[in-house]
Amino acid sequence: MKIAITGGKGGTGKSTVATSLAIELGKKNKVLLIDADADCPNDHLILSIKRKKIKNVFQLIPKWDFKKCIKCGKCSLVCKQHAIVFVKGNYPIFIPEQCNGCKACMFACPVKAIGKDKKKVGSIYEGKKGNIDFLSAELQPNQPSSEFVINALNDYIKSKNKKYDFILVDTAAGTHCDVIAALEQCDIAFAVTEPTPLGEHDLKLILELLKILKIPCKIVLNKSDVGEKKLIERIANKFKIKIAVEIPYEKSIMESYSKGEPVSHKSIKKLAEDLKNGKTR
C-alpha cells in the first residue's frame, strides 16, 4: 500500500506524522519512507538517518550554436521563465538557473541554432533505520522547480522493484506540480491540518486536488485541542471525508520534536493499527 502524507499548509506536522507512522509500522512490517519534499527534506533529521547520495538528477537545457544564430530574438519571446535575455543586434544571453527545460526556445528557433545541454538540478539519497528503508530527494539551490527531481525519484523507486508492506510518501506542502508528482500512484492520502483559519483554507485546497486526482483521503487533525475544531469538521463534512485521528497539543510531543525524535503517541499507534487492519479505506 502506498500512502501519502500531505497537506495544503506548511508547518502542520506532516513530517512528524510521516516519521512517527513509519516507526510504528516498521515494528512488524517492511516499510519504505520517501521524503518527497525536495525543497526542504528533513525526515532524515527526525529519524537520525545518515543519508548517502546515490544519484544526481539532471535536467535538459538549451545550448546555442552562435554560428547558426541569426539574432532574431524569437527564443526569448517564448521563454516564460525569462531565462533568455535578448538585446537587438546581439546574441541571446542565457540564464540557466531560471530555465525549466520546456524546450519552447528550441521549437521557436527558425534556423535550428539551439541544441541540447544539461544541468544538475538535484540529488537522490538513501538510508536505513531498522525495518525502514529511506529515500529522499533534494533540490539543488537556486533551481526553479523540484518537479524534475520528484519525477526522477519516482523512476528510481520503480527501478528498485523491491517489495514493501507499506510505502509512505511525505510530500511537500501545497498543491503545485511537485506535490502532484509525489501523489501519483498513491492508494490513499492523509491530509494533515490544524484547527485554524489558515489550516481550514489550505485543507480545502489539498482536498480539492485529491478529489481531482481521485485519491481517497482522510484527515489527520494535529494540535486538535487548540483553536477551532469546528473549522476542520465543517470542511470534512463538506467533502464527506472522515477525520482519521486527532493528535493533541501535548508537551511530550513538543519535546520529542525539539529533540529531533519521532513522536510516540496513542493517536499515531491507532492510525498504524487501522492501516494494518485495512480500516482506513
N, C-alpha and C positions, 0 to 999 in steps of 0.2 A: 504493500500500500504506500502510495506517495502522498505525503501530507504537507500542505503549505501552511506556514505560519506567517501571516501577512497583516497589513493594516494600512489605512489611509494616512495615518499621522505618525510622525516620528516621536520617540520617547514614551510610547505606551507600554513597553515591556516585551516586544516581540522576541528579542534575543534572549531575554530572561526565561520566557516561556519555552522557546525552542531548545535551549541548552538543558533546562531542567527536565523537560519531557524526554529528551534524548537519554539522559541519565536514568530516568525511571524505566523507560522501555528497554534500555540496554542491559538491565539487570538479568533478564532472561531471554533476550532476543538479539538478533543481529541487526544493528542499526547503522544507517548512513546519514550523517548530518551534513547538510550542504548550506554554507553561508553564502547566499546569493546577493548580499548587499555589497556589491563590488566597490561602491564609493566609500564605504566605511565599514569594512568587515571587523567584527570584534568577538565572534563566538569563541575563537581560539583563546582569547584572553580570559573569558569567563571559565573555560574548561581547563586552563593552564596547559594547552596543547602546543608543543613546539612544531611549527609548520615547516615543511620542506617544499621548496619550489620544484614543480615537476614540468612546467611548460610555460613558455611565453606566448602571448597572443598578439598576432599581427593583423593589421587592417590595410586594405588596399587604399592607396592614394595615387594621385596623378603625377606624371613626370613629363616635362615639356622637352620637345626637340626643337630648340630655337632655330635650327637650320631650316625647319619647315614652317615655323610660326610666321604668320603674316601680320601680327599685331592688330588684329581686328577687335579684340576685347570681348568676343561673344562668350568666352568661357567664364568671365567674371559676371556677366549679366545673369547667367543661370545658377550661379553659386549662392544658394540660400543661407549658407553658413558664413558668408563673407570671408572665405578663406583665400580668395583670389582678388588682388588689388590691381586695377588697370588704370594706367595714365596714358592718354592718347600719344601715339608715337613711340611708346616703349613696350618692352616685353612684359608679360604679366608677372606680378610678384606673388608668390605662393606662400601661405602661412599654414604649414602642415598641422599645427596644434588645433586649428579650428576645423579642419576637414573631417567629414563623417563618412567619406568613401562612397558617396552616392553615384558617382560616375557621370553626372549631368554634364560636366565640362567636356568629358571625352566625346559624348554624343553631339555636343553643340559645336565642336571644332570643325570647321568646313574643310580643313586640309589634313586632318588626321595627325596633328602635331603633338597630341597628348597620348602618352603610353601609360604603363602601369609601374608603380613602385609600391613600397610598403613601409609602414611604421609600427613600432611596438606600442600597443595600447593597454596592455595589462599582463597579468600572470595568473596562473592557477597553482594552488598549493594543496598539499595533503598532510594528514596527520592521523593519529590514532589515540584512543583512550578506552581501555578495556574492550568491550564488545562494540564500541562506537568507532566506525571509520569516518574520517572527516575530510571534507573538501571545501575549499573556499576560492573565490575569485577576487581579484583586486585590480582596480583601475589604475593605470599609470597617471601620476599627477599631471594636470594641465591638459587632459584629454576631454573632448566634449560629450562623449556618450559611452556608457558602460554596457549597452545592449550587446555589442560585439563580444565582450568578454563573457557575458552570461551565455550567449549562444555557443561560444567555444567550450564553456563549462558543461553545457547540456550535451554537446557532442562527445566530450571526454567521458561523461557518465555512461553514455550508450556504448562506448567502445570498451569499457571495463567488463561489461557482461557478467557482473557478479550479483549473486542473489542476496537479497536482504529481506528481513521480515517487515521492516519499516524504513522508509526514506523520508526524512524531514527536511523541508526546504524553507530556510529563513530568508524571506525576501526583503528587499529594500522597502521603505515606506513610500506611499503614493500610488499612482495609477499609470505611470509612464511606461515607456517601451521595455525597460529592463525588468520591471515588475511583471509585465505580461509574459516576457520570455521565461522568467523564473516559474511562473504559474503553469506553463504549458505541461500538459500530460499529468497534472496532479489530480488525484482522485477526490480529494476533499480539501477544504481550506478552513483554517481557524482565523477569524479576523479579531485581532487583539485591539481593544479600545479601553477608554476610561470614561467615567461619568461626568464629562464636562461639555460645554457647548462646542468646543473645538473637536473633542472626541466624537460627539454626535455628528457634526458636519462631515468629518473625514471618514467616519464609518459608513455614512451614506454613499460616499464616492466609491469606496472599495467594494461595497456590496453591489452597487450598480455594475461595476466592472466584472465581478464574479458572475453576475446574472448574464451578462453578455457572453462571457466565456463558457457559460453553462457548467460551472464548477459548484457542486454542493458546498454549502458553507454553514458554519456555526460561529457563535460569538464567544470570545473569552473576555470577560469583563474584569480588567485589572483595577486595583485601588477601588474596589466595589463599594466600600463603606465611606468613601469621600466624594463629595459633590452630589449631583442629582442623578440617581439611578434611573429615574423615570424617563430621562432623556434617551437612554440607550434602550429601555424597554419599548419606548414609542417607535424607534427605528426597527427594532426586532419584530414588532407586531406588523409594521408596515410591509416588511419584506417577508413576513411569515417564516422567520428564522428563530431558532431557539438559542438561548444563552447556555452554552455547554457547561461552563464553570464560572464561578466568581472568586477572584483572588483578593483577599482583603489587604488593606494598607497596614502591614504589621512590622514591628521593629525587627523581628528575626529575618524577615525578607530583605529589609533595607541593609541589615548588617552583612548578610551573605553577598548581596550585590556590591556593597562597598569594598568587600574583601576580594572580589573577583571570583566568587564561588557560585556554583549552580544552586538554585533555591530548592530546598526540600520542603514541600508543604502538602497538606492533605488534598488541596484542590488540584494540584498537578498530578498527584497519585491517582485521584479519581479520573482525571482525563486520560491518563495512561491505561487504567483498567478498562475504561469504556472503549478505547481504541482496540485493545487486545480482545475484548469480548464482542466487538462489532456493534457497539451501541451508539456510535456517533453518526451513523447514516440516517 
